[in-house]
Amino acid sequence: MKILVCMKQVPQKDAPLKLNEAGTWIREDVSYEVNEPDAYALEEALRQKEKHGGEVVVITAGPARAQQVLREALAKGADRAIHLEDAGFVGLDAYNTARAFAATIKDEQFDLIFTGLQSDDYGFAQTGVILAQLLGRPHATIIMQIEKTDGGIQVKRELEAGYFQFVDMPLPAVLTIQSGINKLRYATLIGIKQAKNKPLQKVSMAEVQSAVGANMQKIERMYIPHKSKKTEFLEGGASEIAKKLVDKLRNEIRVL
């Protein structure tokens, strides 16, 4: 099978948040890492390749620093990479990111396209679904298991309250992968050396500009939460204090 994995570089979870002067996004001088759900999507693609053969291609959009995500994927076993390299890709919403990806791969025939369920920064969970719509392919979300069948694939979707759904799908298809679907592997020393010689295609903003339009979603302003402490004393008799405490736990803190 030929599988495409869409990946993203996001700020590290434990990195101190620093906003730009306009307060519209995070400054560039923070530490970055691969988006966690995308790491699980890559791992699942590699496992499918090991079972059924084929090729795993990874793609990302972002400035030069985002290439690190692709290098890590190549070191783990991906066969080649595509980098939509431009600082302008950082500000794109999910719709335009999906349009840029669709324009880039229009001449390729992938059996499966994987994305992580959502990104750790925006968290919209939209890019994979929109990409499926643009390509006219069936899609399923929150995937926990993938099995090849004679007619296509059977996927296991995670629902609410501990329930799961099994769906039979034709190929080609687009799937958004849930974190925890598998156990992530580490890149080997041999893999790291081999990654240096694997193809990495670069695509400029100019090459996909015709497919990209004005953002349909825009961040007006971001704020970093400020921690504050407040002590409130409950006065009265024991029974009165107990009633006040229960009322606050139920209606203000909402833990009851």
Secondary structure as UniProt FT lines:
FT   STRAND          2..6
FT   STRAND          9..11
FT   TURN            13..14
FT   TURN            21..22
FT   TURN            28..29
FT   STRAND          32..34
FT   HELIX           36..52
FT   STRAND          55..62
FT   HELIX           64..66
FT   HELIX           67..76
FT   STRAND          80..85
FT   HELIX           87..91
FT   HELIX           94..104
FT   TURN            105..107
FT   STRAND          112..116
FT   HELIX           127..135
FT   STRAND          139..148
FT   STRAND          153..158
FT   HELIX           160..162
FT   STRAND          164..169
FT   STRAND          173..177
FT   TURN            179..180
FT   HELIX           189..195
FT   TURN            196..197
FT   STRAND          200..203
FT   HELIX           205..208
FT   HELIX           209..211
FT   HELIX           238..251
//
